[in-house]
Structures are given as C-alpha cells and as structure tokens.
C-alpha cells in the first residue's frame, strides 16, 4: 500500500508556529492556537499509532506539537505578565505614559 501523509500534520505545524508568533497578543490568541494544534495532533497521533507504516510525515506532527507547547507556555507567561501589570499599576495608569513613568520611578526607585 502507498504511504500517505497525516491529514492534519501541516495544520498542526502552522498552528504551532502561529501560536508562538501570536503569544504577544495578550496571550489569549497563542493559547487558543496552541490548544487547537494539540487537539489536532492528538487525533493524528492516534491515527499514526494505529498504522505507523502507512504515514510519512510524523516528524512534522511532532515538531508542530513541540511548537504548540512552546507557544502555549510563552502565551501563559505573557498573560500572567499582563495581569500583573494591570494589578500593580491599574488599567487607567497604563494608558497614561507620564503617570506610568512616575509610578515606575516610585515603585522601583529610579
């Protein structure tokens, strides 16, 4: 029988890359893209493990999963940072650059 490609391996790879690129969109978009990539990867992994000799691009799937994990981790860290900024300085103060500069100097002593 002829070797086939896993149906979602390329999509998982692209979503994993985009989850890293979009991690700075307040973290939310990177988490969503990474989660979708991991969901698709789990489906293809089951398919591959059922008949490993039928499929050729399992390495793309593994790479996409790793990128999705990295994207989710970076997105969560960035989301935690954004929440910390809002809790530390307040949303109104983050929108006023001069007031924010004063608060940073008061808080960190520069």
N, C-alpha and C positions, 0 to 999 in steps of 0.2 A: 504494500500500500504506500502511496505517496505521502511524504511528510507535509504537514500543514503548519500554518502559523497560528499561535494562540489568538483568539479573536480580540481580546482587549489589551494585549501586551503593549502595543503602541500607544493606546489611550492612557494606560497606566503610566508609561514613561513621560508622556506630555503633561499629564496632570501632576506628576511628581515634580517636574521642572517648574510648572506654573505655581505650585504650592510654595516653592522656595522664593520665586520671584515676587509673589504677592504677599509674602509674610509681613510686609510693612504696611499693608492696607488695614491697619488696626488689628491685625492678627486674625480676624474673622474669616476673610476670604481664603487665606492659606490653610486654615483648619478645615474648611469645607472641601476645598480641592483635594487636600491630603486624605481626608476621610473617604471621599468618593474613589480616589485612586486605590486605597487599601481595600475597599469593598470589591471593586472590580478585580483586583489582584487575587483576593481570596477565591473568587469564582474561577478564575483561570488556573490557580494553583490546584484546586480540586480536579479540574479537567485534565491538567498535566499529570497529576499523580495517578489518575486512573489509567492512562496510556502514555507513558513518557516517550515511547519510541515514535509516536505519531507527530510530535511537535518539535519545531526547531528553534523558536525564539524565546526560550525560557530565560535566557540571560537578560533580555530586555525587561522582562517582567520583574526579575529580581532587582535590577537596577532601579526601576520605577518604584518598587516598594521601599527601597532604601532612601530614595529621594523624597518620597512621601513622608517617611518617618522624620527625616531632617526638616522638611517643610513644616510639619506639624509642631515639632519641637521649637523651631525658630518663631513660629506664629504664636505659640503659647507664651514663650518668653517675652515677645513684643507686647502681647495683650496684657500680661502682668505688669510690664513697664508702664504702659498707658494708664492702667488702673491706678498704679502707684502715683503717677504724675497728677492725675485728677484728685486723688485723695490727699496728696501732700500740698498742692498749690491751689486747688479749686478750678472749676471749669472757667469761671469768669476771669480769673487771673491769668490763665493760659492764653487767653485771647488778647490780652493787653501786653505787648512786649516790654514796655517800660516798667510796668508794675511787676511783671515776672522777673525782670532783671534785678529789681530791688529785693524781691523775695528770695531770689537765689543768693544774692550777696548777704542778706541777713541770715539765711539758713546755713550757708556753707562758709561764711566769713571771708569773702574775697574782697 
